[in-house]
């Protein structure tokens, strides 16, 4: 996998949601993400249904489970959380959560 690269560029529409969690906000593409135990990414869709994902050893997470848009995401680690403030309609998280941020995202998805 290529951490930080928009997931749909290789996987197309295989995943309803996919991205990479990083330790800091401005990591470059293809740089491994957070490799820590206990991180969760909780997706809450428009029906208030939650999907909990666990990033792998390079920080990548994904799910093929259908989501009702718009949705938000919360990253939790070590008893702390950081949440999206703007609901989204695309699940290719790395397309906005780039090294410098795009489309209003501040940068990478990060540990709280």
Wavefront OBJ file of the C-alpha trace (Angstrom):
o trace
v 0.000 0.000 0.000
v 1.091 3.569 -0.530
v 0.298 5.508 2.667
v -0.961 9.026 2.082
v -1.756 8.517 -1.599
v -5.465 8.796 -2.492
v -6.704 5.230 -2.105
v -9.024 5.355 -5.130
v -6.037 6.011 -7.404
v -5.148 2.299 -7.065
v -8.258 0.690 -5.578
v -10.963 2.550 -7.530
v -14.310 2.217 -5.789
v -13.378 -0.957 -3.874
v -13.633 0.860 -0.519
v -16.468 2.999 0.814
v -13.895 4.685 3.043
v -10.103 4.524 3.229
v -7.232 6.673 4.441
v -4.059 6.901 6.503
v -3.512 8.064 10.092
v -0.221 9.888 10.705
v 1.654 11.046 13.809
v 1.946 14.619 12.436
v -0.119 16.783 10.106
v 2.259 17.305 7.168
v 3.835 13.914 6.395
v 4.827 13.266 2.749
v 3.161 10.671 0.499
v 4.415 7.101 0.846
v 5.764 7.826 4.330
v 4.470 5.173 6.744
v 1.740 6.446 9.028
v 1.164 5.801 12.718
v 2.249 2.300 13.775
v 0.767 2.204 17.265
v -1.631 -0.121 19.031
v -4.967 1.185 20.216
v -5.862 3.639 17.446
v -9.429 3.570 16.176
v -11.141 5.496 13.404
v -14.880 5.724 14.007
v -17.024 6.698 11.039
v -20.524 7.981 11.826
v -22.848 8.151 8.832
v -25.999 10.200 8.227
v -28.144 7.503 9.886
v -25.923 7.722 13.001
v -24.570 4.238 12.233
v -20.970 3.805 13.330
v -18.194 1.784 11.753
v -15.026 1.302 13.806
v -11.788 0.721 11.900
v -8.300 -0.158 13.116
v -5.331 1.161 11.105
v -2.664 -1.350 10.045
v 1.093 -1.071 10.710
v 1.537 1.741 8.162
v -1.530 3.660 9.392
v -3.897 2.638 6.580
v -7.559 1.898 7.312
v -10.420 0.922 5.005
v -13.909 -0.495 4.801
v -16.186 -1.675 2.006
v -19.266 -1.286 4.209
v -21.751 1.105 2.581
v -22.038 4.510 4.230
v -24.976 6.903 4.094
v -23.581 10.347 3.368
v -22.701 12.742 4.754
v -20.485 11.191 7.413
v -17.892 12.286 9.964
v -14.853 10.594 11.459
v -13.224 10.523 14.887
v -9.706 9.245 15.606
v -9.160 7.972 19.148
v -5.855 7.078 20.811
v -4.690 6.918 24.425
v -8.019 8.205 25.753
v -7.974 11.285 23.498
v -10.056 11.989 20.394
v -9.979 14.310 17.415
v -13.061 14.692 15.217
v -13.930 16.089 11.812
v -15.931 19.308 12.012
v -17.390 19.179 8.496
v -19.462 16.199 7.279
v -18.121 14.613 4.086
v -19.536 12.807 1.058
v -16.407 11.109 -0.316
v -14.655 8.236 1.435
v -11.255 8.681 -0.236
v -9.852 10.435 2.836
v -6.334 10.921 1.449
v -7.717 12.904 -1.498
v -8.263 15.847 0.883
v -5.977 14.876 3.778
v -2.810 15.502 1.767
v 0.582 16.679 3.036
v -0.531 20.321 2.813
v -4.299 19.755 2.950
v -6.842 20.202 0.167
v -10.514 21.161 -0.072
v -10.514 22.622 3.449
v -8.657 19.779 5.188
v -5.792 21.063 7.380
v -3.370 18.312 6.327
v -3.085 14.638 7.231
v -5.408 12.653 9.484
v -3.467 12.689 12.762
v -3.349 11.068 16.151
v -5.023 13.207 18.816
l 1 2 3 4 5 6 7 8 9 10 11 12 13 14 15 16 17 18 19 20 21 22 23 24 25 26 27 28 29 30 31 32 33 34 35 36 37 38 39 40 41 42 43 44 45 46 47 48 49 50 51 52 53 54 55 56 57 58 59 60 61 62 63 64 65 66 67 68 69 70 71 72 73 74 75 76 77 78 79 80 81 82 83 84 85 86 87 88 89 90 91 92 93 94 95 96 97 98 99 100 101 102 103 104 105 106 107 108 109 110 111 112
